[in-house]
């Protein structure tokens, strides 16, 4: 029931959004008709390029709207400046077909979708206010029932329930039908899809190389600045202990203790570097257990909400672990949050990781907070990255990684 209600609300939102672009499509269609009609007197030759650009603007608005509710629709190149080239452009003709369809069928479906909730509310609440209206106006929304008594108002209220059933049953299909011409006519051809895909793969390959280089630099810095310095200290202390043995064995014991402490610290730092490369808990147990260990070590109170998941590829789990580790580091250092939540879900062939904190918000990946590194590492796996961090919070980071079926 809740899924059906959610689908109905989503469909109504789509239909109302389509109503807005339907009005714009009607304006664009009127501009085109005027431009074509005035071509007979020559003025339209100057108006038609403007009308085609208006059509492109409206079509791009619909592309953006449909991309928010499904696969992204990539926009074409700008309309050719020369009228002859614009008229020969197949994209322009596909957009014209969409304008005609959306300005008629799409606009009608949008108006119907916006009207159905009004029918439900108006008829459903009729017993509360029918007696306040003049007798001639006390009817249902379609003026089928004249309301003269409480029983008549109850009948109209039942009609509101019927409209609710109609709305729940029809609006998902109406939203699908309204979006269908846009999906078919505004999407680029197969050749354009291949070009876009090649460009995306080129970008993600470059991001993967950058992420790999950055990871190597991080490991080198950790080993050079931490472990190597500790081992140098151990070497120096052991040399001092050997010389002290000849003078004062008691002093040699103190120096050896310091060397042992330095060696233990070097070993701890080396283990930390190894865990940052590929945590052993990922191999020994599961991603959920590894995230629980991260949450337990976080200075911010952190809760892990993870479904029972099948194992994914090691690279995917390592990336998810890196995302959560970097996000929790940012939460502890920059957000001022008191609580954070990690949600881990498997939806088909996608592994979804969501990190939410109640901090001050305002996170920006371009200000050196590690978020750009998260984006690059996720995109290197052909995943998606979304960040919402309004001023005042909360901050929500959602990452989705393909992990196979």
N, C-alpha and C positions, 0 to 999 in steps of 0.2 A: 504493500500500500504506500509506504513512504517513497519507494522508488518510482511508483507511478505518479505520485504528487510532485516529486522532484522533476520528472520528465515533463509534466504539464507546465510547471512554472518556467522551466527552461524553454519550452516551445513557445509560451506566451512572450517571453523576452525576445526570442528570435523573431516572432511575428511583428512585434512592435518595432524592433530595430529595422526589419524589412519594410515596415510601413514608412519609416523616415526615408530610406533610400528609394522607396516606390514613389514618394512625392518628388524627390529629386529627379528620378528617371522620367516622370511625367513632364517636369520642367524642361529637361534635356530634349525630350521628344517634341515638345512644342517648338523649341528653338530650331530643331532640325527641320520640322515641317515649314516653319516660316522662312528659313534660309533657302530650302528647296523651292518653295513657291515664288520667292522673290528673285530666283535665278532667271526667270522669264524676262525680267526687266534689268538684269545685270547686277543689281545690288546684292543678290544672294551669293555671287561669286566671292564677295568680300566677307559675307556673313557666315558662309558654310565652314571655312576653317575654324572660326571662333566656336561655332556650334559643335564641331567635332572635338575640339579641346574641352568644351563643357561636358560632352559625352564621356570623354576619357576620365575627367575628374570624378564624375558620378560613378563610373565603372570602378575606378580605384577605391572609392569609398565602400562599394559593395565587396570588392576583393578583401579589403581590410576587415570588414564585418564578418565575412565568411571564414577568414583565417583565424578569427578568435574562437570559432566554434568547431573547427575541424582542421584538416590538413591545410598548410599555408598555400595560398594562391599568389604566385609571383607575378608582379605587374610587368607589362611589356615596355619596350622602349617608347620614348615620347612620340606623339603623332607627327608624321612627316610635315615639314613646313610647307612644301609644295602641294597644292590641291590635288594635282594628278596623282602624285605618289600616295597621298592619303586615301584617295578613292580606291586605289589598287591594293591597299593594305588589307590582308584578310582579317587582321585583328580588329580593324575598324568595323568591318561588316559583322563580325561575331558580336561586337559590342552593340551594334545597332539592333541585332536580333534580341539581345538581352534587354535593351532599353524598351523595345516594343512589348516584350513579354512581361517585364517587371512593372512597367507603367500601367499594365492592364490586370493580368492575373495576380502578380505580386502585390499590387496595391489593393486589390479586392481581398486577397487573403489576409493582408495586414489589417485592413479595416474590420474584417470579420473577427480576427483574433482579438483585436482591441475591444470589440463590442461584446463578445461573449461574457467576459467577467462583469461587465455592466449589467447585462441581463440577469446574471446569477444574483448579484447583490440587490438590484432593484426589485426583482420579483420575490427573492427570498425574504426580504425585509418588509414586504408590502403590509403585513398585519400591523406593523408598528406605526404607520403614518397614513394609511389610505383615507382615514376619516378627516384628515386635515385638508384634503383636496376638495375642490368643487365636484359635485356628482358626475359631471360630464368628463372629468379628467381622471377619475379614480378607476383606472384600468391597468391591465398588465402592459408590458413594454410593447407588445404587438397589437394592443387594443382588441384582443379576442374575448376577454372576460370583463364584463362591467361589474365593478365591486360595489355592492350595496350593503353588505353585511360582513360579519366576521367569517362566516363560512366561505363567502366568495374570496375574501382575502386569504384564507387558508388554501383554497384551490390555487390561487396565484402563487402562493409560497411553494406549493408542490411543483408548480411549473418552474420555479427557480431551481428546485432540486433537479428537475429534468434537464434544464440548461447546464447545470453543473456536470451531469453525466455526459451530455453532448460535448462539453468543453474538454473533459478528461479523455474522451474517446477520440476526438477529431483533431485537437490542436497539434499533437506530435506529427501526424500525417500532413496537416496543413503547413507546418514549418518546413518539413522535408520537401514538399511540393514547391513552396515558395523559393527555397534555396536551390532547387534542382537546375533551373536555367542558368543561374550564376555559376554553379559548379561545372556545368557542361560548356558554356559559351565563354566564360571569362578565364578559364584555366589555360595556360600556355599549351602549345602542341607538344608532342612527344620529343621532338628535337630540342625544344627549349627546355623541357624537363631534364634531358640528358645533359645539356650545357650547364644548367643550374646545379645538377648533382655533381658534375665534374668540378665546378668551382667550389662547392661545399667540401668535397673530399680533399681538394688542394688546400683549402684553408685549414681543415681539421688535421691534415698531415703536418702542415707547418706548425700548428698548435701542439701536436704531439711531440714534434722535435724540440720545440721550445720548452715544453714541460719536462721532457727527458733531460735536456741540458740544465734546466733549473734544478732538477732533482740531483743531478750529479754534482752541481756546484754546492748545493746544500750539504750533501754527504761529505764532500771534500772539506768544506768549512768546519763541519762538526768534528771530523777526524783531525784536521790540522790544528784548530783552535782549542780543542778539548783533549782528546785521547793522546795525541802526539805530545802535547805539552806535559801531560801527566807522566808519560813514559820517559821523557827527557828528565823530569824531576826525579823519577825513580833511579835512572842511571846515575845522575849526579849524587844522590843520597847514598847509593851503594858504594860509589867511589869514595865518598867522604867516610863511610863506615869502615871500608878497608884501611884507610889511612889511620882512622881513630883506633883500630884494633892494636896498632903498634904503639900507640901512646897511652890510651885509656880505654880499656874494654867496656867500662860502664857507659861512657859517651857513645861508643859504637852501638850499644843496645838501643839507646834513645833514637839514634839516627836510623837504625834498621826499622824501628816501629814507625817512624815517619815515612820511610820508603814503602812499607807495607800499606799504610793508609793511602799513599798516593797511587799505588798499584790497584788497590780496591776501587778507588774513585775512577781510575782509567777504565777498569773492567766494567763498572756501572755505566759510564758514558758510552762505552763500546756497545753494551747491550741495548742502550737507548737508541743508538744509531741503527742497530740491526732491527729493532722493533719498528722503527719508522720506515724502514724499507719494505718489509713484509712481516707483520706481527705474527709470531708463532701461534698465537691463539686462533688466528684465522685458519691455519692448517689443522691444529689439534682439535678445535671445537667448531665454532660457527661464527658468522658475521654478527649475529645478535649478541653472542657472548662477548665478542671483541668490543662492540659498542657499549655494552654494559660495563666493561672494564674501563673504557674511556670516561663514561659518565661517573663512575665511582671516583676516578682520579681528578675530576673537574672541580675547581674551587667553587663553582656555581652549582647549586642544587639542580640536579638533572634527572629526568625520568625518561626511561626507554620504553616505547610502546612498539613491539615488534611481533608480527605474525610468525607462525611456524613456517619457515621458508625452506624450499629445496636449495641445495648448494648451487651457486653460480660459478662462472669461471673465476679463477684466482685473480686475474687482472681486474675484473669488475668488482669483486669484493674488496680488493686493495684500494681501488679508486673510491668506493663508498666509504671505506674506513678513513682514507685521507680527507675526504670532504668533511666528515663529522669531526675529525681531530682538528682540522684547521678552523672549522666553524666554532667549535667550543673554545679554542684559543682566542678567537676574536671576541666571543661573548665575554670571556673572563677579563680580557684586557681593555676592551673599548666600550662595551654596551652599558655597563652599570646594572646589569640584570641581576635579579634575585633567583630566578627560576628559568629553566630551559627544558624543552621537551624534544625528544628524538622519536620520529615515527618511521618505521621501516615496513614497507609493503611490497608485495609481488603482485603485479597486475598483468597477467598474460606473459608476454615476453619482455616486460619492463620492470626493473627494480627501482622503486621510488623511495627516496630518502627526504624527509622533511625535518628541518630544525627550526624551532620557534622559541624566541626568548621574549621576556617582558621588559627589555631594556629601553633606553632612551631613543632608539631608532636612528635614522639618518645615515645608515651604512651606505658607502659608495665604493664600488670596486675600483675606481680610478684614484683613490686616495691612499693606496698602499696598505690596505688592511688584509691582504691575502686573498680577497675575493676574486681578483683577476686570475690568480693561479688556480683557484677552484674551477672557474669557468673554462680555462684552457684545458685543464685535465679532463673535465667532463666532456667537452666538445671533441677532444682527441678520441674518446670512445663512442663518438656519434650520439652522445646523450644530449639532454636538454637541461637548461639552467634557468631558474626564475628567482628573482629577489624582490621582495616587497619590504621596504623599511621606511615608513613615513616618520617624520619628526614626531617624537613622543612615543614611538613604538606602537605595537610590537614589531619585531623583525622576523620575517618568515623567509627561509631559504628552501627551495624545492629543487631537487635534482632527480632526473630520471635517466636510467642507464639501460640500454638494451642488453639482455642477458640470455636470449634464446628461450625456446619453449621446452 
